[in-house]
Amino acid sequence: MQIDTFNEKQNELKQLTLEQLQQPAFEFTEALSVNGLALLQDYFHNLEEKLLHSDFSLAENDLNLFLHPDLFEISPQGKYTNRNDIVCWLMTKPRVQRCQLCQFRVTVISPVDVLVCYQANSIKDGVVKNTGSLRSSIWTKNKTKTSVISNTYQRSSSHHWLLRFHQATVN
């Protein structure tokens, strides 16, 4: 029965849209209770793919669902890149650009931080290249607060994950 539940949860995660992943109704802690590592890998694999493969050219505000305000990157050329430069790249990247993500690893480094490492190989004319880049990302859980009600602050149950750091190293 536990394997069936795990498979059902895994299929549910694969079907989730970006909006669903970021909704308060999605209980990340519930997903962890079934089979932590595999579900974590599926969850963050989905986020990385949506960030990499989505066309943000007409919906720049959607990037705020992914990117931490203090995001920075170390580029394949070994240079620091700030959030504005990353947003510009995501807005102008070719819509047909695709990568296969493999060797996916997830490590929980704190209750609110997750390290994600993987190999990304570009796909051209339906063929996956043998070389690409090793990538690492740190995703941070973002907590938001609701407005003041009856002179009392109430915490919102809305949590979502924001990309705080990224590095790509050509291999």
C-alpha positions, -999 to +999 in steps of 0.1 A: +000+000+000+028+024+008+044+019-027+010+027-043+007+059-023+043+069-032+036+063-069+004+083-067+021+112-050+050+110-076+025+112-105+006+140-088+038+160-085+047+155-122+012+168-132+014+200-112+016+234-129+038+262-118+008+279-102-002+248-083+034+243-070+033+278-056-002+276-040-007+274-002-027+243-008+004+223-019+017+209+014+054+203+009+056+186+043+029+161+033+050+152+003+080+146+025+062+122+047+056+097+019+091+091+006+113+122+012+142+120-012+124+108-043+096+133-039+121+161-032+140+152-064+108+152-085+096+185-069+128+204-076+134+187-109+100+201-119+109+236-107+142+236-125+126+225-157+098+250-155+123+278-149+146+267-177+119+258-203+092+284-197+088+313-221+088+344-198+090+369-227+053+378-223+050+372-185+080+388-168+061+389-135+060+351-134+097+352-127+089+366-093+074+331-085+109+317-090+136+342-083+147+355-049+153+392-047+189+386-038+195+360-064+230+358-080+248+333-102+283+322-111+282+319-148+300+292-169+326+319-176+333+322-138+317+357-135+292+369-109+258+376-125+231+396-107+193+391-107+187+417-133+211+400-158+195+367-151+160+381-157+173+396-190+187+362-201+155+344-192+134+370-210+154+368-242+165+331-244+153+312-275+119+297-268+129+264-284+160+260-263+157+227-244+179+207-220+178+173-206+184+173-168+200+142-154+221+130-125+197+150-103+206+152-066+189+171-038+203+178-003+184+195+024+209+220+040+185+236+064+148+236+072+144+264+046+172+257+021+177+230-004+208+223-026+200+209-061+228+196-084+224+181-118+238+177-153+221+197-181+227+187-217+213+207-245+189+191-270+193+199-307+171+185-334+158+159-309+193+147-301+208+151-266+244+163-267+270+144-247+284+175-231+267+203-213+271+218-178+271+208-142+246+230-123+239+237-087+211+258-072+201+268-038+163+271-033+151+290-002+116+286+012+099+320+012+074+328+040+049+356+035+028+374+061-008+385+057-020+420+064-029+433+099-062+420+111-077+434+144-043+449+152-027+415+151-003+401+126-013+367+113+012+345+095+001+332+061+004+295+054+016+304+019+051+291+013+070+287-019+105+282-030+127+308-046+160+304-064+186+321-043+218+310-060+228+292-092+261+281-108+267+264-142+301+249-150+307+237-185+319+201-188 
